[in-house]
Amino acid sequence: MEKLYDKFGKSLPKGTVIFNEGESGSEMFIIHQGKVRISKKARSIETTLAELSKGDFFGEMAILEKGPRSASAVAVTDLKVLVLDEKTFESLLMSNPNVALRMMKKMAERLRSADQRIETLLFKDATSKVVDMISKIANKKGKESDKGMVVKITVSDLAGRVGLDVDKTRSVLDSLVERKFLLLADDQLTIRKPKSLGKILSYIELKEQLGDII
């Protein structure tokens, strides 16, 4: 990786827009150091599709499909990336079967993540969207603490992941905090009883099914 970076590497400061949705593209990128946010905008709502880190790649679809960028990419931190054009990318895959296999596995992970995102977005109400996404993130990246399960995420990032505006997302979170399901800080939230999230979703589903009966 170091040898590849010496040849194809590029440094970008935090906040750099690497490319925008709809632009033409002739290069793909592999992250050497740092983090990148991939997002897509629909009307006024920007949805975070993924946050990528060291070893992850992005921008390959513009090369493979020879079409416009399907999403935007922004440097979340100071960044070091490998920048590969179509010819170099194809040569790398043909000469390194392990690289090709790793990329296939990563693409499979993305498809699974996309399926989970679609599942969340299919919920009709805002509370279910937020609770379901928090539960998914907690299962994948949550860390135990003496106060509960800690998830590192900002309100704006969570809003982007569930396709809601920030004010609506914060309103749902404030309601969950008021009912003592969550503790909320600037860049993280703590799930006081992780199993309670599933009960919230079950309750909302039951209420939708039975309506005014109960």
N, C-alpha and C positions, 0 to 999 in steps of 0.2 A: 504494500500500500504506500509506503514511504517513497519507493522508487517511482511509482505511478504519479504520486503527488508532485514530485520534483519535475516531472515532465508535463503533466496536465493540470497541475494545481492552480487555484486562484483563491485569494482571501477577500472576504466581503464583510463590511461592518454590520453590526446589529441594525435592523430596520430596513436593510436593503431590499427593494422589490426585485427579485430575480427574474420573474416574468409575470405578465398579467394574462388572465383568461381571455381567449380570443386572439392573442398575438400568434404570429407564425413562429415556428421554432425549428432549429436545425441542430440543437445540442441537448444532451441529457446531463445529469449531474449525480455524483456520488458523494455523500457527506463524509469528510475526513474528520472534522471536528465541528461541534456546535449543533444547533437545532434549527429546523425549518418548519414553518406552518404552511400547509396546503389548504386553500379555501376556495369556495365558490359562492358567487353572489346571485341571488334571485330577488329582483326588485330592490327593496331597501335592506334586506336581511342578508348578511354575510355568514355563511355556514362553514365552520372548520371541518374539513374532511379528514385531516390527519396532522399529527405533529411528529416529524421524523428526526432521527438522531444519527450518530456515527454508524456508518455501514449501510444506511438506507440510501435508496436511489429515487430520483424523481425526474419528470420531464421526458421519460422514454417514449410516451405515447405519441408525441409529436414526430418523433423519428420513425417509429414503427408504422404509424398510420399516415404520415406525411400530411397531417392536418393541423389546424390551429390548436393552441394550448387549451385544454379542457378545464383548467383551474388556474389559480394564481399561487405563487410561491414567494414567501417573505422570510428573511433571516430573523429568527427569534433571538438569537445571540450572535456575537461575532462568529464568523463562519469560515471554514476552509473546505472547499469542494474540489472534486475532480470534474473537469469540463470535457465531455467527449462528444465529438461529432459522429455522424452516422457511420462513416468508414471505420473510425477507431473503435466504436462500440461493437460493430459486427466482427472486427478482427479480434477484439477481446473475448467475445463469446465463443468464437470458433477455436481459439487457441487455449481457452481455459474452461473445460467442461464444468469444473467446480463452481465457477462464477455463474455459468448459465443455470446450473441446478439451484444455486442460492437465490437467483432472481426468480425462478419459477416458484420456489417456496414462499418468497416474499409476496409475489403476486397472488398466490393462494390465500395468504393471510389477509391481503387487502380485500379480496372478494368476500371472505368471511366477515371482515369488519364492515364492509358495505352492506351485507345482509343484515347485520345487527343494527346498523344505523337506520336502514329502511324500516325494520321492525319497530324501532323507537318512533320514527316519524309517522307511522301509521296510527299511533294513538290519537284519539280525537281531542282530548283535553290537555291543557298545558301541564297540569300536575303530574299526569302519567308520563308525559314526555321527559320531564325533568327527573322524576324519581327513577324511571327506568334507566336513563343515561347515567345517573349517579351510581346506581347499582352495578352497571356494566363496568364503569371505570374503577369502582372499588374492587370488584372481583379480579380485575387485571392488574391494577397498580396500587391498590390501597395498602396502608401500613397500620398495623395495630398500635394503639397507644393506651394509656390508662383511662382515657376519656372515650375511647371508641375507635372506629376505623377512620384514619385520616386520608383524605384525597386532596392532592395538590392540583387546584384548578381555580381560575378566576371566574367571576360571574359572567364576564363578557365572553370568555372562551366556552363556558357551559352553554350560554345562549346560542353561540354559533353552532355548537354541536347538535342542538335540538331544533334549530330553525325558528327560534323565537327572538323577539327583541329583548334588549337588556332589562328594561323596566318590568316586563312581564315575568321574565325569569327571576329577577330579584323579588318580585311580589310572591312568587311560589316559594322561594327559599325562605323569605321572612315568615310565611305562614308555617312552614315546617319547623323553623326555629322556635316560633311562638308555641307550637305544640310539643316542643322538646324532643323532636326527632333528630335535629341537627344543631351543631354549633358552627357559626360562620365567621371567618376571618377574611382579610384582604385577598390572600392568594391560596386559601385552602378551606375545606369544610370538613367537619368531623361528624361521622354518622354514629350517634350514641348507641343505637342498637341496630346493627346491619340487617338482622332478620325482619325488622319492622318495615323495611322498604317493600318487601314482598307482600306484607299484609296490607299496606296502603294500596298497592296495585290491585290486589284481590278485592278489597273493599270497593274501589271505584268501579271495577268490572261488574261486581254484583249489583251495585247501585244502578249502573247503566242497563243491566238486564231486567231488573225488577221495577225500575222507575218509581212511580208513586205508591207501589204496593207496600213499601216499608218507609 
